[in-house]
């Protein structure tokens, strides 16, 4: 069974080299089982797979050729937030502004300070998702301040 945390880390992973560009199919429903099944099917068929959220990081990448693509933008929501314990957990497609707003209500913030490069890259695909932030590994000055 595919662990969804692993999937978030592989959000912009491409397995192999495909022959055509494909449009990402959003998961409106079906949950983790449907996502895991899509990843498993692509791996079994040895087909390249593009997994993305809102696609806000696509301008940073080389053109991706994949036989299949899925979008996790519908797989969103904060699943656990314990402000006193400084713990938050969210699904990969959760927009970063949603997480930042929840944290701000309790006077907290993300210490990695992920940059929003949408204006710089000319991206109008929507806000970056937490999965894209984790997958890209981008961070701001807070990463060095807090030992990341």
C-alpha positions in Angstrom: 0.0 0.0 0.0 1.3 3.4 -0.9 1.8 5.8 2.0 0.3 9.2 1.3 3.2 10.9 3.1 5.5 9.3 0.5 3.2 10.5 -2.2 3.4 14.1 -1.0 7.2 13.9 -1.1 7.0 12.6 -4.6 4.5 15.2 -5.7 6.3 16.3 -8.8 8.1 13.0 -9.4 8.2 11.6 -12.9 9.1 7.9 -13.4 10.9 7.4 -16.7 10.5 9.3 -19.9 7.1 9.4 -21.7 6.2 10.2 -25.2 3.4 12.7 -24.9 2.2 15.5 -22.6 -1.0 14.7 -20.8 -3.5 16.8 -18.8 -3.7 16.1 -15.1 -6.9 14.4 -14.0 -8.1 15.8 -10.7 -9.4 13.6 -8.0 -12.7 15.0 -6.9 -13.5 12.0 -4.8 -12.3 8.5 -4.2 -9.8 9.5 -1.6 -6.4 7.9 -0.9 -7.4 4.5 -2.3 -8.1 6.0 -5.7 -4.8 7.9 -5.7 -2.8 4.9 -4.6 -4.5 2.8 -7.3 -3.5 5.3 -10.0 0.1 5.3 -8.8 0.1 1.5 -8.6 -1.4 1.2 -12.1 1.2 3.5 -13.6 4.0 1.7 -11.9 2.7 -1.7 -13.0 2.5 -0.5 -16.6 5.9 1.1 -16.3 4.4 4.4 -17.5 5.7 7.8 -16.5 3.4 9.6 -14.1 3.1 13.3 -13.2 1.6 13.9 -9.8 0.7 17.6 -9.1 -1.4 19.9 -7.0 -2.2 23.2 -8.6 0.8 23.1 -10.9 2.3 26.3 -9.5 5.9 24.9 -9.7 5.6 23.7 -13.4 7.3 26.8 -14.8 10.4 25.8 -12.7 10.6 22.4 -14.3 11.8 21.2 -17.6 8.8 20.1 -19.8 7.4 17.0 -18.3 6.4 14.2 -20.6 4.3 11.6 -18.9 1.9 8.9 -20.0 -0.4 9.7 -17.1 -1.0 12.6 -14.8 -3.1 13.1 -11.7 -3.9 16.3 -9.8 -4.2 16.2 -6.0 -5.9 19.7 -5.8 -9.1 18.0 -4.7 -7.3 16.0 -2.1 -7.2 18.8 0.4 -7.9 19.7 4.0 -6.2 20.0 7.3 -6.5 16.6 9.0 -4.9 17.4 12.4 -4.0 20.6 14.1 -2.8 20.7 17.7 -1.5 24.3 18.3 -0.2 23.5 21.8 1.9 20.6 20.5 3.0 22.6 17.4 1.7 19.8 15.1 -0.2 20.2 11.8 -1.0 17.6 9.2 -2.7 18.3 5.9 -3.4 16.4 2.7 -1.1 17.1 -0.2 -3.5 19.3 -2.2 -4.2 21.7 0.6 -3.5 25.3 -0.5 -0.7 26.9 1.5 -2.8 30.0 2.3 -5.3 27.7 4.1 -2.6 26.3 6.3 -1.0 29.7 6.9 -4.4 31.1 7.9 -5.1 28.3 10.4 -1.6 28.8 11.9 -2.0 32.6 12.1 -5.2 32.3 14.1 -3.1 30.8 16.9 -0.1 33.2 16.4 1.9 30.5 14.6 3.6 30.2 11.2 5.6 27.8 9.1 9.2 28.1 10.1 10.5 27.1 6.6 8.8 30.2 5.1 8.3 28.7 1.6 8.5 31.4 -1.0 5.7 32.2 -3.3 7.3 32.4 -6.7 4.0 32.7 -8.8 4.6 36.4 -9.8 8.3 35.8 -10.6 7.5 32.7 -12.8 4.3 34.1 -14.3 2.2 31.3 -12.9 -1.5 31.8 -12.6 -2.5 28.2 -11.7 -3.6 29.0 -8.2 -1.9 29.0 -4.8 0.8 26.5 -4.1 -0.1 23.4 -2.2 1.6 21.9 0.8 2.5 18.9 -1.2 4.2 21.1 -3.8 6.2 22.9 -1.1 7.4 19.6 0.4 8.2 18.1 -3.0 10.1 21.1 -4.2 12.1 21.5 -1.0 11.9 25.3 -1.4 12.3 27.4 1.7 13.1 30.9 2.9 15.5 32.3 5.4 13.7 30.6 8.3 15.2 27.3 7.3 18.7 28.4 8.3 17.5 30.2 11.4 15.8 27.2 12.8 18.4 24.6 11.7 16.6 23.1 8.6 
